[in-house]
Structure formats: structure tokens, C-alpha cells
Amino acid sequence: MSSNEQAVAEIQALLADWAEAVRSKDVKRIVGFYAEEVVAYDAILQLQFVGREAYGAHWAYCMEMCQGHSIFDPQHVKIRASGDVGFAHFLCLCGGTNAEGVEQQGYMRVSCGYQRSGGKWRIVHDHFSAPFDMESGQALFDLQP
């Protein structure tokens, strides 16, 4: 296996562990996947989040929105890596059970940048977005890949 293939495999493992942490709503574990200097663009609340602490507070808020189980299922994942830098993009089925027990979910578009430091990969950038209708301004959560 080449060093690039090894890097891709390591990022795939990180992505699987990160997704499991999100599904289990373990904010401390989720935040541990991010670099201290992460810059993130999430689909809700703010234009950007700078730093692990700020983004961790946002993750905590998001986990509070899911009263029941959490859905976080990365699909159609494409990963590229060279040396100590990697990039992934994918569609992620996100959602959960609301306060009334009704499951709500929709696809988000996700891009992540990774950097390996001290032999460990961390997310240095992520970007979640939802497509929206230009005329109504409404998010399009019912689109399918």
C-alpha cells in the first residue's frame, strides 16, 4: 500500500469513528477529532466557527436539538490524500428524533480538510451546507442522491 493509500485508509477510519461519535451524541469525543485551529462553516446559526472550543459549543447545541436518536450517515464518500494533508467530500444523511418522537432527516453536503500532525489526523476544516430554493428561501431537505 502506498503512503497516499495509507493516508486515505486512516482518514476513512477517522471518518467512521467521527460519525459514530456524532450518532452517540458524545460531544467531548466529537470535538476531539478537530484541530485546535479548526475553521468550520456549518449550515445553521453562524457564518463561521473558529477554534475547537467555539465549534464544540456549536456541536453541543446541535446535539441538544436531537431529543432521541441521532442520524449521521456519510454516503458517497470521496477521499484524497497526499503526505500530511487530506480532503473528503460526501453527502451525509443527518437528523434525529424531535421532542414529539418524530424522525426528521435530510441530506447535507459536507467537505472536510484534514491534516496529520504528530502521526494523528485531525479535521482542520469542515463545511456543512443544505441546498435551498432561491425563490422561497427554504432549505431542500427532501432531495435524494
Backbone torsions as a table, in degrees:
resi	resn	phi	psi	omega
1	MET	NA	131.1	178.8
2	SER	-71.0	165.9	179.1
3	SER	-64.6	-34.3	177.0
4	ASN	-67.9	-41.5	177.4
5	GLU	-63.8	-38.2	177.1
6	GLN	-64.2	-42.2	178.3
7	ALA	-62.1	-43.0	178.2
8	VAL	-61.2	-43.8	178.9
9	ALA	-62.5	-39.3	178.5
10	GLU	-66.5	-39.5	177.6
11	ILE	-68.1	-38.3	175.9
12	GLN	-59.2	-42.2	179.2
13	ALA	-65.5	-41.8	177.4
14	LEU	-60.8	-44.8	-179.7
15	LEU	-60.8	-42.2	178.8
16	ALA	-64.7	-42.6	179.0
17	ASP	-66.8	-41.3	179.4
18	TRP	-62.2	-45.5	179.5
19	ALA	-61.3	-40.4	178.0
20	GLU	-64.0	-40.2	177.9
21	ALA	-62.2	-40.1	178.8
22	VAL	-66.2	-45.7	179.9
23	ARG	-61.3	-33.0	179.5
24	SER	-86.7	-1.2	178.3
25	LYS	58.6	34.2	-179.5
26	ASP	-91.3	87.3	-173.6
27	VAL	-59.3	-42.3	-179.9
28	LYS	-59.7	-43.1	178.6
29	ARG	-68.3	-42.3	178.2
30	ILE	-56.2	-50.7	-176.6
31	VAL	-61.9	-30.4	179.9
32	GLY	-63.7	-16.8	178.7
33	PHE	-82.1	-11.3	-175.9
34	TYR	-97.7	146.6	172.0
35	ALA	-71.6	153.4	177.5
36	GLU	-53.6	-38.3	-173.1
37	GLU	-95.9	20.4	-178.2
38	VAL	-53.2	143.5	169.6
39	VAL	-120.9	124.0	-175.0
40	ALA	-129.0	142.2	174.0
41	TYR	-117.5	105.2	-179.4
42	ASP	-97.0	167.4	-176.1
43	ALA	-78.5	-13.4	-175.3
44	ILE	-132.3	157.5	168.2
45	LEU	76.5	-54.6	-174.2
46	GLN	-131.5	161.7	176.4
47	LEU	-69.0	-40.0	178.3
48	GLN	-157.4	160.6	175.7
49	PHE	-124.3	129.1	-179.0
50	VAL	-119.1	121.2	178.0
51	GLY	97.3	148.4	-177.9
52	ARG	-60.4	-40.9	-177.6
53	GLU	-63.5	-46.6	-180.0
54	ALA	-63.6	-43.1	-178.5
55	TYR	-72.3	-32.0	175.6
56	GLY	-62.4	-40.7	177.2
57	ALA	-63.2	-37.1	177.6
58	HIS	-66.9	-43.8	176.7
59	TRP	-59.1	-40.4	178.7
60	ALA	-60.6	-43.8	177.4
61	TYR	-59.9	-45.8	-179.3
62	CYS	-61.8	-40.3	-179.0
63	MET	-68.0	-30.3	176.9
64	GLU	-68.3	-26.0	-179.9
65	MET	-69.8	-26.7	-179.6
66	CYS	-93.0	100.4	-177.2
67	GLN	-70.0	-36.7	-179.0
68	GLY	-105.3	-133.1	-178.4
69	HIS	-75.3	158.6	-178.6
70	SER	-109.7	134.9	176.2
71	ILE	-105.3	126.9	177.1
72	PHE	-155.0	96.6	-170.8
73	ASP	-128.8	91.5	176.8
74	PRO	-63.2	132.2	-179.0
75	GLN	-135.4	156.5	179.0
76	HIS	56.4	44.1	-174.8
77	VAL	-75.8	131.6	173.3
78	LYS	-124.4	126.6	-178.1
79	ILE	-125.9	137.5	173.1
80	ARG	-129.0	143.1	178.4
81	ALA	-152.2	148.0	175.3
82	SER	-151.4	123.1	-178.4
83	GLY	64.6	-124.8	-176.9
84	ASP	-104.4	18.8	-179.0
85	VAL	-128.4	138.0	177.8
86	GLY	-142.5	163.8	-178.3
87	PHE	-145.0	140.8	175.3
88	ALA	-137.0	149.4	169.4
89	HIS	-139.0	146.6	-176.8
90	PHE	-165.3	166.7	169.0
91	LEU	-97.4	141.1	-178.2
92	CYS	-129.9	121.1	174.1
93	LEU	-76.4	114.5	-175.3
94	CYS	-121.1	149.6	175.5
95	GLY	158.8	-158.2	-179.5
96	GLY	171.4	-169.6	-179.7
97	THR	-96.5	129.4	179.9
98	ASN	-83.1	-176.8	-176.7
99	ALA	-61.1	-25.4	179.1
100	GLU	-89.1	1.7	179.5
101	GLY	84.2	8.9	-179.7
102	VAL	-90.5	130.6	178.5
103	GLU	-78.3	129.9	176.6
104	GLN	-124.5	133.9	-179.5
105	GLN	-154.0	159.0	176.7
106	GLY	-167.5	163.7	-179.9
107	TYR	-86.0	138.0	172.1
108	MET	-113.8	154.5	173.0
109	ARG	-98.5	133.1	-174.7
110	VAL	-132.4	136.5	170.1
111	SER	-127.9	136.4	178.5
112	CYS	-132.0	140.1	171.9
113	GLY	-110.3	139.4	-176.4
114	TYR	-125.5	149.1	173.2
115	GLN	-137.7	136.8	177.5
116	ARG	-97.2	128.2	177.7
117	SER	-139.7	130.8	-177.9
118	GLY	61.7	28.7	179.3
119	GLY	80.9	3.3	-177.1
120	LYS	-122.3	132.3	177.2
121	TRP	-81.1	141.2	174.8
122	ARG	-136.1	152.2	174.3
123	ILE	-81.3	120.4	179.6
124	VAL	-102.3	-15.9	178.5
125	HIS	-155.0	135.6	165.7
126	ASP	-141.2	156.4	-175.3
127	HIS	-143.8	114.8	174.6
128	PHE	-106.4	135.4	175.7
129	SER	-146.9	157.2	176.1
130	ALA	-122.1	137.0	174.7
131	PRO	-66.2	153.4	178.6
132	PHE	-141.7	159.7	178.2
133	ASP	-83.9	122.7	-176.8
134	MET	-63.8	-34.8	-177.1
135	GLU	-74.1	-45.0	-176.5
136	SER	-91.4	-22.5	-175.0
137	GLY	78.7	5.5	-177.2
138	GLN	-87.3	139.5	174.4
139	ALA	-66.0	147.6	-178.4
140	LEU	-107.3	82.4	-176.9
141	PHE	-83.4	-8.4	-176.7
142	ASP	-96.8	5.0	177.7
143	LEU	-69.6	147.4	-179.6
144	GLN	-120.6	147.0	177.9
145	PRO	-68.0	NA	NA
